[in-house]
Amino acid sequence: MSVYVSLKAAKKIRETLDNQNTPDGGLRLGVKGGGCSGLSYVIRYESEKRPGDKIFEEHGARVFVDLKSYLYLKGTTLDWQGTLLQEGFAFLNPNASGSCSCGLSFTV
């Protein structure tokens, strides 16, 4: 199974990496304990992968996921959503049995 990246999310990833002058970098996705639902998503830009990372590339955007986080993220689609009041990455995670209203934490 893979971690998928929507076209809108890929465009935002590429745009940010270009602005940071790290076009060969990627977006790190991870999971950590905490948040109102038990597990929280972690997102940060990095200039290169780490040893042991799974690497997913779609629409020209690269995503790095450590092996522990991959257990919770496999099959997830990363999307970019924007409204007049808020914009950001959104996770469509088939492994989550519940999530908080903000979408930044989940339970399995």
C-alpha positions as CSV (number, residue, x, y, z in Angstrom):
1,M,0.0,0.0,0.0
2,S,1.0,3.5,-0.6
3,V,0.5,7.0,0.7
4,Y,-1.2,9.0,-2.0
5,V,-0.9,12.7,-2.8
6,S,-3.7,14.6,-4.5
7,L,-2.8,17.0,-7.4
8,K,-3.6,20.0,-5.2
9,A,-1.4,18.8,-2.3
10,A,1.4,18.0,-4.7
11,K,1.3,21.5,-6.2
12,K,1.5,23.0,-2.7
13,I,4.4,20.7,-1.8
14,R,6.4,21.6,-4.9
15,E,5.7,25.3,-4.6
16,T,6.9,25.4,-1.0
17,L,10.0,23.3,-1.7
18,D,10.9,25.6,-4.6
19,N,10.4,28.7,-2.4
20,Q,12.7,27.1,0.2
21,N,15.3,26.4,-2.6
22,T,15.1,22.6,-1.8
23,P,13.5,21.2,-4.9
24,D,14.9,17.7,-4.2
25,G,13.4,17.6,-0.7
26,G,10.0,16.4,0.3
27,L,7.2,16.6,2.9
28,R,7.7,14.4,5.9
29,L,4.5,12.8,7.2
30,G,4.4,11.2,10.6
31,V,2.3,10.2,13.6
32,K,2.9,10.9,17.3
33,G,1.0,10.2,20.4
34,G,-1.2,13.0,21.7
35,G,-4.0,15.2,20.5
36,C,-7.6,15.1,21.4
37,S,-8.2,11.7,19.7
38,G,-5.0,9.9,20.8
39,L,-2.7,10.2,17.8
40,S,-1.6,13.4,16.0
41,Y,-0.3,13.9,12.5
42,V,3.1,15.5,12.0
43,I,4.0,17.5,8.9
44,R,7.2,19.2,8.0
45,Y,9.3,20.0,5.0
46,E,12.8,18.3,4.8
47,S,15.6,18.7,2.4
48,E,16.3,14.9,2.2
49,K,15.1,11.5,3.3
50,R,16.3,9.7,6.4
51,P,17.6,6.1,6.5
52,G,14.7,3.7,6.6
53,D,12.1,6.1,5.2
54,K,9.5,5.0,2.8
55,I,9.4,7.4,-0.1
56,F,6.2,8.1,-2.1
57,E,6.2,10.3,-5.2
58,E,3.1,11.4,-7.0
59,H,2.5,14.4,-9.4
60,G,6.1,15.4,-9.0
61,A,5.9,15.7,-5.1
62,R,7.9,13.5,-2.8
63,V,6.7,12.4,0.6
64,F,8.9,10.8,3.3
65,V,7.3,8.5,6.0
66,D,9.2,6.6,8.7
67,L,8.4,2.9,9.2
68,K,6.5,3.4,12.5
69,S,4.3,6.1,11.1
70,Y,3.7,4.1,7.9
71,L,1.7,1.5,10.0
72,Y,-0.9,4.2,10.7
73,L,-0.7,6.1,7.3
74,K,-0.7,3.3,4.7
75,G,-3.5,3.9,2.2
76,T,-3.9,7.6,3.3
77,T,-4.5,10.3,0.8
78,L,-3.0,13.7,1.5
79,D,-5.1,16.5,0.1
80,W,-4.9,20.3,0.2
81,Q,-8.1,22.1,1.1
82,G,-8.7,25.8,1.2
83,T,-11.6,28.0,2.1
84,L,-11.9,31.7,2.7
85,L,-11.2,31.1,6.4
86,Q,-8.8,28.3,6.5
87,E,-6.4,26.3,4.3
88,G,-4.1,23.4,4.8
89,F,-3.3,19.7,4.3
90,A,-6.1,17.2,5.0
91,F,-5.7,13.5,5.7
92,L,-8.1,11.0,4.2
93,N,-6.9,8.0,6.4
94,P,-8.7,4.7,6.0
95,N,-7.0,3.4,9.2
96,A,-8.7,6.0,11.4
97,S,-11.8,4.9,13.3
98,G,-12.4,8.4,14.5
99,S,-11.0,11.9,14.4
100,C,-11.3,15.3,16.1
101,S,-13.2,18.1,14.5
102,C,-10.1,19.9,13.3
103,G,-8.8,16.7,11.6
104,L,-5.3,16.9,13.1
105,S,-5.7,13.9,15.4
106,F,-7.3,10.5,15.1
107,T,-7.9,7.1,16.7
108,V,-7.3,3.7,15.2
